[in-house]
Structure formats: structure tokens, C-alpha cells
Amino acid sequence: MADAFENLNPGLEAPARQAFAIGTATYGTALAQTTRALFVGTGGTVVAEMAGGNTVTFAGVQDGSILPIRVVALGTATSATGIVGLV
């Protein structure tokens, strides 16, 4: 399939080009890649270790939310599930 955008450098405002599932078993460990956003399938609390080094808690995240945050790990207190890292 042709991709009219394949030769363009993606900016930070561009849509994600890849995605990976973040299973609950990986909460508390470093992610495979730093994300540009998270998709949250089933809502709850998201405890995110940010790319800048601080940790922040997002309470009451709704089902189907996209959080435009650069994350390196999710904390073990994360209750949300079905999370997908967008890169």
C-alpha cells in the first residue's frame, strides 16, 4: 500500500506511527519504548513515570481515553487496563 507520508519527518504533533500493548504484568518495569501518548481501554487510575523523570497519578481516567504524555514506565498502582503505548 502506498504511503504518501513515508518520506516526511514526523513532528511531535503528528499521529503515532507504531503502537504496543502494555500488559498489567509490566506495570512497575520500564517500557520497551518511551511513548508519545497512551490509549486507555478500560479506565481507572494511571500512575505514569514521565520521560522527564517525575511520577504523576491520573485519577478517574475514562474508558477509551488518549493521554498525550511521554511515559517510560507505569506504576504498580495503575488500575486502568487495556493500555496501548503510542509511539
C-alpha positions in Angstrom: 0.0 0.0 0.0 1.3 3.4 -0.9 2.1 5.8 2.0 2.1 9.5 0.8 3.8 10.5 4.1 6.6 7.9 4.4 9.3 10.3 3.4 8.3 13.1 5.8 9.8 13.5 9.2 7.0 13.2 11.8 6.8 16.1 14.2 5.6 15.8 17.8 2.1 16.9 16.7 1.9 14.1 14.1 -0.1 10.9 14.7 1.6 7.9 16.1 3.3 5.6 13.7 3.6 2.5 15.9 1.8 1.1 19.0 2.4 -1.7 21.5 0.3 -3.3 24.2 1.2 -2.6 27.8 0.1 -5.6 29.9 -0.6 -5.4 33.6 2.4 -7.8 34.2 4.7 -5.0 33.1 3.4 -2.4 35.5 6.4 -1.3 37.6 9.0 -2.0 34.9 10.5 0.1 32.1 8.5 0.1 28.9 10.1 -1.1 25.7 9.9 2.4 24.3 9.1 5.9 25.5 5.6 6.7 24.4 4.2 9.9 22.8 0.8 9.0 24.2 -1.3 6.3 25.9 -4.6 4.8 24.9 -6.5 3.6 27.9 -9.1 0.8 27.0 -10.7 0.4 30.5 -10.4 3.4 32.7 -9.2 3.8 36.2 -6.0 5.3 37.7 -2.8 5.7 35.6 0.4 6.1 37.6 2.9 7.3 35.0 6.7 7.8 35.3 7.2 10.6 32.8 10.1 10.9 30.4 11.2 14.0 32.3 11.8 11.8 35.4 8.8 12.7 37.7 5.9 10.4 38.5 2.3 11.6 38.3 -1.1 10.0 39.1 -4.0 10.5 36.7 -7.2 9.5 38.7 -10.5 8.9 37.1 -9.2 8.3 33.5 -12.3 7.3 31.4 -12.6 4.3 29.1 -11.2 5.0 25.6 -9.1 8.0 26.7 -5.9 9.1 25.0 -3.4 10.7 27.3 -0.8 12.7 25.3 2.0 12.0 27.7 5.6 10.8 27.2 5.9 7.8 29.6 8.8 5.5 30.4 7.0 3.2 32.9 3.6 2.7 34.5 3.4 2.3 38.3 2.1 -0.8 40.1 -0.8 1.2 41.5 -2.2 1.6 38.0 -5.7 0.2 37.9 -6.6 1.1 34.3 -6.2 -1.8 31.8 -6.1 -2.3 28.1 -3.4 0.3 27.8 -1.6 0.8 24.5 1.6 2.8 24.1 1.6 5.0 21.0 4.9 6.0 19.5 
